[in-house]
């Protein structure tokens, strides 16, 4: 066309009409229109300040100014003008806490940029125009792992999401509306557009989500964004189906793999669950969530402990059929029962780290790293009772120990943590053996199967309730998971399962 017409808009009132006019002048110079007649009109009839720039492509000599790839050239020119702002954006992005390059890319996208892998790093694009380059080394050098701040914030985010999910499901929380001002100065609410990725999510039965559920997820996204500065973005596979999601917490500047905060299946489930009666299984709900699945290696169970740890084990076809063969409202209880059977040692270890039955730090009077005859390095801990366990170090632990050669105190703290974990596991094994003996007695069987995968549902249930009793006894000071919950398991006192005459641990069944 002979006419040249472009508009430049900013978010809200980030730039005044005068600043936008100055921007328009620089843009016209960069695009080769400096000597052309043009008008700049400032508008504020929407929530965003913007200007319209109008000119002619015909030069005084009658020839036209080329409009080849105008859109790309316009945006590259705009990016050059606002390059100081882009540099500030990049500096801000590099200050985030992220664990992978993928999480870094998600942070970049939430700041309005597109990102593309290049030979020497990543190229950034804004509105289709080149906006700079970030070296791979700069990204990798800032990766952080296992920060305490990340774990604490993940717990907070889980609570926030659950709260607003329940409010949205009950109709107490409405979607966040944008506001458009018409020419008559009337403010009209404008519904936020639905993220197209939401329609590509499948429910637990492999079916597309209902329109109502899609709107609820969009409402949740809008509320988290406006109230807490939390961005949720969905990741698709090669078939275009959503298989996961990420969370960018701008308030605390942390990027998360969404599954570490809340599984996608839980995020999209807005069903109002009936109030559950108190149950011995509640002690497990406070500790972990359960997933059951099947892949090329067979049936498996995965538990996600609330502190961020994850454990996975294969389960038997009978356990898989038991879990999938019950009603939906019973499936969680069956999953917890199987998990308590399969992961009893891991659960006890996690719990004993919080509520120890021995002060292992006082028991340890010396530690040394020695080389075993098989060539591996081991930690030898000398205990006050004369026992000297030999703990084989993993390759990761050995590498970590070597990296701390310059800090003797850090070395000792690291060895202490390994020794305490080993001794805690020994406590867990002792408690587990007592639980197995008690289960054998109550289930009325001559001998328990050697593998927990072979436990019948009846034996698993007895074992699970015995383990729940043990966990409750470990935390008798807690009203939520101590005496009250233990009393529900058959009106027992909190001392009925503690027998100091048995050796090994203070707590025995």
C-alpha positions as CSV (number, residue, x, y, z in Angstrom):
1,X,0.0,0.0,0.0
2,X,1.1,3.6,-0.5
3,X,0.3,4.4,3.2
4,X,2.5,3.6,6.1
5,X,0.5,3.1,9.4
6,X,1.9,1.5,12.6
7,X,0.9,1.6,16.2
8,X,3.2,1.4,19.3
9,X,1.6,0.3,22.6
10,X,2.9,-0.1,26.2
11,X,1.5,-2.0,29.1
12,X,-0.7,0.3,31.1
13,X,0.8,3.8,31.6
14,X,4.4,2.6,31.5
15,X,5.3,5.4,29.1
16,X,3.6,8.8,28.8
17,X,2.3,10.1,25.5
18,X,5.3,12.4,25.3
19,X,7.7,9.5,25.8
20,X,5.9,7.5,23.2
21,X,6.1,10.4,20.7
22,X,9.9,10.5,21.2
23,X,10.0,6.7,20.6
24,X,8.0,7.2,17.4
25,X,10.5,9.8,16.1
26,X,13.4,7.4,16.7
27,X,11.4,4.6,15.1
28,X,10.8,6.6,11.9
29,X,14.5,7.5,11.7
30,X,15.5,3.8,12.0
31,X,13.0,2.8,9.4
32,X,14.1,5.4,6.8
33,X,11.1,7.7,7.1
34,X,12.9,10.6,8.9
35,X,12.5,12.9,5.8
36,X,8.9,11.8,5.1
37,X,5.9,13.8,6.4
38,X,4.2,11.9,9.2
39,X,1.7,12.3,12.0
40,X,1.9,10.8,15.6
41,X,-1.4,10.5,17.4
42,X,-1.5,9.6,21.1
43,X,-4.5,7.6,22.3
44,X,-5.6,6.5,25.7
45,X,-9.0,5.0,24.9
46,X,-7.8,1.6,26.3
47,X,-6.0,0.4,29.4
48,X,-2.7,0.8,27.5
49,X,-1.1,4.1,26.4
50,X,-0.3,3.9,22.6
51,X,0.4,6.0,19.6
52,X,-0.5,5.7,15.9
53,X,2.1,6.8,13.4
54,X,0.8,7.7,9.9
55,X,3.0,8.5,6.9
56,X,3.4,7.9,3.1
57,X,5.7,5.4,1.5
58,X,6.0,7.6,-1.6
59,X,9.2,9.7,-1.6
60,X,9.4,13.2,-3.3
61,X,11.0,11.6,-6.4
62,X,7.9,9.4,-6.9
63,X,9.6,6.1,-5.9
64,X,8.3,4.0,-2.9
65,X,10.2,3.1,0.2
66,X,10.5,-0.7,0.4
67,X,8.1,-2.5,2.7
68,X,9.9,-5.8,2.5
69,X,9.6,-7.6,5.9
70,X,8.4,-4.4,7.5
71,X,7.1,-6.2,10.6
72,X,10.5,-7.9,11.4
73,X,12.4,-4.7,10.7
74,X,10.1,-2.6,12.8
75,X,10.4,-4.8,15.8
76,X,14.2,-5.1,15.5
77,X,14.4,-1.3,15.2
78,X,12.1,-1.0,18.3
79,X,14.3,-3.5,20.2
80,X,17.4,-1.4,19.4
81,X,15.7,1.7,20.7
82,X,14.7,0.0,24.0
83,X,17.9,-2.0,24.3
84,X,18.7,-0.6,27.8
85,X,15.4,-2.0,29.0
86,X,16.1,-5.3,27.3
87,X,19.5,-5.5,29.1
88,X,17.7,-4.8,32.4
89,X,15.3,-7.7,31.6
90,X,18.1,-10.1,30.9
91,X,19.9,-9.1,34.2
92,X,16.6,-9.6,36.0
93,X,16.1,-13.0,34.4
94,X,19.6,-14.2,35.3
95,X,18.8,-13.5,39.0
96,X,16.1,-16.2,39.1
97,X,16.6,-19.5,40.9
98,X,16.3,-22.3,38.3
99,X,17.6,-25.9,38.1
100,X,17.6,-26.6,34.3
101,X,18.0,-24.8,31.0
102,X,14.4,-25.7,30.3
103,X,13.3,-23.8,33.4
104,X,15.5,-20.8,32.3
105,X,13.7,-20.8,28.9
106,X,10.3,-20.7,30.7
107,X,11.4,-17.7,32.7
108,X,12.5,-15.9,29.5
109,X,9.1,-16.7,27.9
110,X,7.2,-15.2,30.8
111,X,9.0,-11.9,30.3
112,X,7.6,-11.6,26.8
113,X,10.5,-13.0,24.8
114,X,10.9,-16.0,22.5
115,X,14.1,-18.0,22.8
116,X,16.0,-20.1,20.3
117,X,19.1,-22.3,20.8
118,X,22.1,-21.0,18.8
119,X,25.7,-22.3,18.5
120,X,27.1,-20.2,21.3
121,X,24.0,-19.8,23.5
122,X,20.4,-18.7,23.2
123,X,19.0,-15.9,21.0
124,X,16.2,-13.8,22.3
125,X,13.4,-12.4,20.1
126,X,10.8,-9.8,21.1
127,X,7.8,-9.3,18.8
128,X,9.6,-11.2,16.1
129,X,12.8,-9.0,16.2
130,X,16.2,-10.0,17.4
131,X,16.6,-8.8,21.0
132,X,20.1,-10.1,21.9
133,X,22.0,-13.2,22.9
134,X,22.8,-15.0,26.2
135,X,25.9,-17.3,26.4
136,X,25.3,-20.9,27.5
137,X,28.0,-20.5,30.2
138,X,26.1,-17.6,31.8
139,X,23.1,-19.8,32.1
140,X,24.8,-22.9,33.4
141,X,26.9,-21.0,36.0
142,X,23.8,-19.7,37.7
143,X,22.0,-23.1,38.0
144,X,21.0,-23.8,41.6
145,X,20.0,-27.2,43.1
146,X,18.3,-28.3,46.3
147,X,18.1,-24.9,47.9
148,X,16.1,-24.8,51.2
149,X,14.2,-21.7,49.9
150,X,12.9,-23.7,47.0
151,X,11.5,-26.5,49.2
152,X,9.8,-24.1,51.6
153,X,8.3,-22.1,48.7
154,X,7.1,-25.3,47.0
155,X,5.1,-26.1,50.1
156,X,3.6,-22.6,50.2
157,X,2.7,-22.7,46.5
158,X,0.9,-26.0,47.0
159,X,-1.2,-24.6,49.8
160,X,-2.0,-21.4,47.8
161,X,-3.1,-23.4,44.8
162,X,-5.2,-25.8,46.8
163,X,-6.9,-22.9,48.6
164,X,-7.9,-21.1,45.4
165,X,-8.9,-24.3,43.6
166,X,-11.4,-25.1,46.4
167,X,-12.7,-21.5,46.2
168,X,-13.1,-21.6,42.4
169,X,-14.9,-25.0,42.7
170,X,-17.3,-23.6,45.2
171,X,-17.9,-20.5,43.2
172,X,-16.4,-18.1,45.8
173,X,-13.6,-16.9,43.5
174,X,-14.5,-15.3,40.1
175,X,-12.2,-14.8,37.2
176,X,-10.2,-11.6,36.9
177,X,-11.6,-9.3,34.3
178,X,-9.8,-6.8,32.2
179,X,-11.4,-3.4,31.8
180,X,-11.9,-1.6,28.5
181,X,-12.8,2.1,28.4
182,X,-15.1,3.0,25.6
183,X,-15.4,6.4,23.9
184,X,-18.2,7.4,26.3
185,X,-15.8,6.8,29.2
186,X,-17.7,3.7,30.3
187,X,-15.7,0.9,31.8
188,X,-16.7,-2.5,30.4
189,X,-15.4,-5.8,31.7
190,X,-13.7,-7.9,29.1
191,X,-13.3,-11.6,29.8
192,X,-9.8,-12.9,29.6
193,X,-9.1,-15.2,26.6
194,X,-8.8,-18.9,27.3
195,X,-5.3,-20.2,26.9
196,X,-5.4,-22.6,23.9
197,X,-3.1,-25.0,25.6
198,X,-5.7,-25.7,28.3
199,X,-8.0,-27.4,25.7
200,X,-5.1,-29.8,24.9
201,X,-5.1,-31.3,28.4
202,X,-6.6,-34.7,28.9
203,X,-8.3,-35.8,32.1
204,X,-7.4,-39.0,34.1
205,X,-9.5,-41.1,31.6
206,X,-7.8,-39.7,28.5
207,X,-10.7,-37.5,27.5
208,X,-10.7,-33.7,26.8
209,X,-11.7,-31.4,29.7
210,X,-15.2,-30.0,29.8
211,X,-15.7,-26.3,28.9
212,X,-16.5,-25.6,32.6
213,X,-13.2,-27.2,33.8
214,X,-11.2,-25.3,31.1
215,X,-12.7,-22.0,32.4
216,X,-11.8,-23.0,36.0
217,X,-8.2,-23.6,35.1
218,X,-8.0,-20.3,33.3
219,X,-9.5,-18.6,36.3
220,X,-6.9,-20.2,38.5
221,X,-4.1,-19.0,36.2
222,X,-5.5,-15.5,36.2
223,X,-5.9,-15.4,40.0
224,X,-2.4,-16.7,40.6
225,X,-0.9,-14.2,38.1
226,X,-2.7,-11.1,39.4
227,X,-2.6,-11.9,43.2
228,X,0.8,-13.6,43.6
229,X,2.8,-13.0,40.4
230,X,2.8,-16.7,39.6
231,X,2.9,-17.8,35.9
232,X,1.7,-21.3,34.9
233,X,2.7,-22.5,31.4
234,X,1.9,-25.9,29.9
235,X,4.3,-28.2,28.0
236,X,3.1,-30.2,25.0
237,X,4.5,-33.4,23.5
238,X,5.1,-34.0,19.8
239,X,1.4,-34.8,19.3
240,X,0.4,-31.5,20.8
241,X,-1.0,-33.0,24.0
242,X,-0.2,-31.3,27.3
243,X,2.0,-33.7,29.4
244,X,3.3,-31.3,32.1
245,X,3.5,-27.7,33.3
246,X,5.9,-25.3,34.8
247,X,5.6,-22.6,37.5
248,X,7.4,-19.3,37.5
249,X,7.2,-17.6,40.8
250,X,8.0,-13.9,40.1
251,X,7.5,-12.8,43.7
252,X,10.3,-15.1,45.0
253,X,12.1,-15.4,41.6
254,X,12.1,-19.2,41.5
255,X,11.2,-21.5,38.6
256,X,9.7,-24.9,39.3
257,X,8.9,-28.1,37.5
258,X,5.2,-28.1,38.2
259,X,5.1,-31.8,39.2
260,X,7.4,-30.9,42.2
261,X,4.7,-28.6,43.5
262,X,1.5,-30.5,42.4
263,X,0.9,-33.2,39.9
264,X,-0.9,-32.1,36.7
265,X,-3.8,-34.6,37.5
266,X,-4.4,-32.8,40.8
267,X,-4.0,-29.3,39.3
268,X,-6.8,-29.9,36.8
269,X,-9.2,-31.7,39.2
270,X,-11.8,-29.3,40.6
271,X,-14.1,-32.0,42.0
272,X,-15.4,-31.1,45.4
273,X,-14.4,-34.0,47.6
274,X,-16.6,-34.9,50.6
275,X,-15.3,-34.4,54.0
276,X,-13.3,-37.4,55.0
277,X,-13.7,-39.1,58.4
278,X,-10.5,-39.3,60.5
279,X,-8.6,-42.4,59.6
280,X,-5.2,-44.0,60.5
281,X,-4.2,-43.4,56.9
282,X,-4.2,-39.6,57.5
283,X,-0.7,-39.9,58.9
284,X,0.5,-41.0,55.3
285,X,-1.5,-38.2,53.6
286,X,0.5,-35.7,55.7
287,X,3.7,-37.3,54.5
288,X,3.4,-38.1,50.8
289,X,1.2,-38.5,47.6
290,X,1.0,-41.6,45.5
291,X,1.1,-42.3,41.8
292,X,0.5,-45.7,40.2
293,X,1.3,-46.3,36.5
294,X,2.5,-48.7,33.9
295,X,5.3,-48.2,31.4
296,X,7.7,-50.4,29.3
297,X,9.3,-51.8,32.4
298,X,6.0,-52.9,33.9
299,X,3.7,-51.7,36.8
300,X,5.2,-49.1,39.2
301,X,4.4,-47.0,42.2
302,X,5.8,-43.5,42.9
303,X,5.6,-41.6,46.1
304,X,6.4,-37.9,46.4
305,X,7.3,-37.0,49.9
306,X,6.2,-33.5,51.0
307,X,9.8,-32.3,51.5
308,X,10.6,-33.0,47.8
309,X,12.1,-36.5,47.9
310,X,10.8,-39.1,45.4
311,X,10.9,-42.9,45.5
312,X,9.8,-45.4,42.8
313,X,9.5,-49.2,42.9
314,X,7.9,-51.9,40.8
315,X,4.6,-53.4,42.1
316,X,3.1,-56.8,41.3
317,X,0.2,-57.3,38.9
318,X,-2.0,-58.2,41.9
319,X,-1.3,-54.8,43.6
320,X,-1.8,-53.0,40.3
321,X,-5.2,-54.8,39.8
322,X,-6.2,-54.1,43.4
323,X,-5.5,-50.4,43.0
324,X,-7.4,-50.0,39.7
325,X,-10.2,-52.4,40.6
326,X,-11.8,-50.3,43.4
327,X,-14.1,-47.3,43.1
328,X,-12.6,-43.9,42.5
329,X,-13.3,-42.7,46.1
330,X,-11.5,-45.7,47.5
331,X,-8.5,-45.6,45.2
332,X,-6.5,-43.2,47.3
333,X,-6.8,-45.3,50.4
334,X,-5.7,-48.4,48.5
335,X,-2.8,-46.5,47.0
336,X,-1.7,-45.4,50.5
337,X,-2.0,-49.0,51.8
338,X,0.2,-50.4,49.0
339,X,2.7,-47.5,49.5
340,X,3.0,-48.1,53.2
341,X,3.7,-51.8,52.5
342,X,6.2,-51.2,49.7
343,X,8.0,-48.1,51.1
344,X,7.8,-48.8,54.8
345,X,11.6,-48.4,55.3
346,X,11.7,-45.1,53.4
347,X,8.7,-43.8,55.2
348,X,10.1,-44.7,58.6
349,X,13.5,-43.2,57.7
350,X,11.9,-39.9,56.6
351,X,9.8,-39.8,59.8
352,X,12.7,-40.7,62.1
353,X,14.7,-37.9,60.6
354,X,12.0,-35.5,61.9
355,X,11.2,-37.4,65.2
356,X,14.4,-39.4,66.1
357,X,14.2,-42.0,68.8
358,X,18.0,-41.7,69.5
359,X,20.3,-38.7,69.6
360,X,22.8,-40.1,67.0
361,X,24.9,-37.0,67.1
362,X,25.8,-37.6,70.7
363,X,26.5,-41.3,70.0
364,X,29.1,-40.6,67.4
365,X,32.5,-39.8,68.9
366,X,34.7,-40.1,65.8
367,X,34.6,-40.4,62.0
368,X,37.2,-41.3,59.3
369,X,37.1,-42.1,55.6
370,X,39.0,-45.3,54.8
371,X,39.6,-47.3,51.6
372,X,37.9,-50.7,51.5
373,X,39.6,-53.8,50.2
374,X,37.3,-53.7,47.2
375,X,38.7,-50.3,46.2
376,X,35.7,-48.2,47.3
377,X,35.9,-45.5,50.0
378,X,33.9,-46.0,53.2
379,X,33.0,-43.9,56.3
380,X,34.0,-45.6,59.6
381,X,32.0,-44.1,62.5
382,X,33.1,-44.8,66.1
383,X,30.1,-44.9,68.5
384,X,30.2,-44.5,72.2
385,X,29.0,-48.1,72.8
386,X,32.0,-49.4,70.9
387,X,30.1,-50.3,67.7
388,X,32.0,-49.1,64.5
389,X,29.8,-49.3,61.4
390,X,31.4,-49.2,58.0
391,X,29.3,-47.1,55.6
392,X,30.2,-47.4,51.9
393,X,30.1,-44.0,50.1
394,X,28.4,-43.6,46.8
395,X,30.4,-42.1,43.9
396,X,28.4,-38.8,44.4
397,X,29.2,-38.7,48.1
398,X,32.8,-39.4,47.5
399,X,33.0,-36.6,44.9
400,X,31.3,-34.3,47.3
401,X,33.7,-35.2,50.1
402,X,36.7,-34.5,47.8
403,X,35.3,-31.2,46.7
404,X,35.3,-30.0,50.4
405,X,39.0,-30.5,50.9
406,X,39.6,-26.8,51.7
407,X,37.0,-26.7,54.5
408,X,37.5,-29.2,57.3
409,X,34.4,-28.2,59.2
410,X,32.2,-28.6,56.1
411,X,33.8,-32.1,55.6
412,X,32.9,-33.1,59.1
413,X,29.3,-31.8,58.8
414,X,29.0,-33.7,55.6
415,X,30.3,-37.0,57.1
416,X,28.0,-36.4,60.1
417,X,24.9,-36.2,57.9
418,X,25.9,-39.5,56.2
419,X,26.5,-41.3,59.5
420,X,23.2,-40.0,61.0
421,X,21.2,-41.1,57.9
422,X,22.8,-44.6,58.1
423,X,22.0,-44.9,61.8
424,X,18.5,-43.7,61.2
425,X,18.0,-46.3,58.5
426,X,19.1,-48.9,61.0
427,X,16.5,-47.7,63.5
428,X,13.9,-47.8,60.7
429,X,14.9,-51.5,59.9
430,X,14.5,-52.4,63.6
431,X,11.1,-50.8,63.9
432,X,10.0,-52.4,60.6
433,X,11.0,-55.9,61.9
434,X,8.8,-55.4,65.0
435,X,5.9,-54.3,62.8
436,X,6.3,-57.4,60.6
437,X,6.2,-59.6,63.7
438,X,3.1,-57.9,65.0
439,X,1.5,-58.1,61.6
440,X,2.2,-61.9,61.4
441,X,0.6,-62.3,64.8
442,X,-2.5,-60.3,64.0
443,X,-3.0,-61.6,60.5
444,X,-2.8,-65.2,61.8
445,X,-0.3,-66.5,59.3
446,X,2.6,-68.9,59.9
447,X,5.0,-66.8,57.9
448,X,4.9,-63.5,56.0
449,X,5.9,-63.5,52.2
450,X,9.5,-62.6,51.8
451,X,8.6,-59.7,49.4
452,X,6.1,-57.0,50.2
453,X,4.9,-57.3,46.6
454,X,3.5,-60.7,47.5
455,X,1.5,-59.5,50.5
456,X,-2.2,-60.1,50.2
457,X,-4.6,-57.1,50.5
458,X,-5.5,-58.4,54.0
459,X,-1.9,-58.6,55.2
460,X,-1.1,-55.2,53.6
461,X,-4.0,-53.6,55.6
462,X,-2.8,-55.0,58.9
463,X,0.8,-54.0,58.2
464,X,-0.3,-50.5,57.2
465,X,-2.3,-49.9,60.4
466,X,0.6,-51.2,62.5
467,X,3.0,-48.8,60.7
468,X,0.5,-45.9,61.2
469,X,0.5,-46.7,65.0
470,X,4.3,-46.6,65.0
471,X,4.4,-43.3,63.2
472,X,1.8,-41.8,65.6
473,X,3.7,-43.0,68.6
474,X,6.9,-41.3,67.3
475,X,5.1,-38.0,67.3
476,X,2.9,-38.3,70.4
477,X,3.2,-34.5,71.0
478,X,1.2,-33.7,67.9
479,X,-2.5,-33.4,68.3
480,X,-3.1,-34.0,64.6
481,X,-0.9,-37.1,64.1
482,X,-0.2,-38.3,67.6
483,X,-2.4,-39.4,70.5
484,X,-5.8,-38.5,68.9
485,X,-5.0,-40.4,65.7
486,X,-3.6,-43.4,67.7
487,X,-6.7,-43.6,69.8
488,X,-8.8,-43.9,66.6
489,X,-7.0,-47.1,65.7
490,X,-8.9,-49.2,68.3
491,X,-9.1,-47.0,71.5
492,X,-5.5,-47.7,72.5
493,X,-3.4,-45.6,74.8
494,X,-0.3,-44.0,73.5
495,X,1.9,-46.3,75.6
496,X,0.3,-49.6,74.5
497,X,2.8,-50.2,71.7
498,X,5.9,-49.0,73.6
499,X,7.9,-51.8,75.3
500,X,11.2,-50.8,76.7
501,X,12.1,-54.4,77.6
502,X,12.7,-55.1,73.9
503,X,16.2,-54.2,72.8
504,X,17.5,-52.1,70.0
505,X,15.2,-49.1,69.8
506,X,13.2,-47.2,72.4
507,X,10.1,-47.6,70.2
508,X,9.1,-51.2,69.4
509,X,5.9,-53.0,68.5
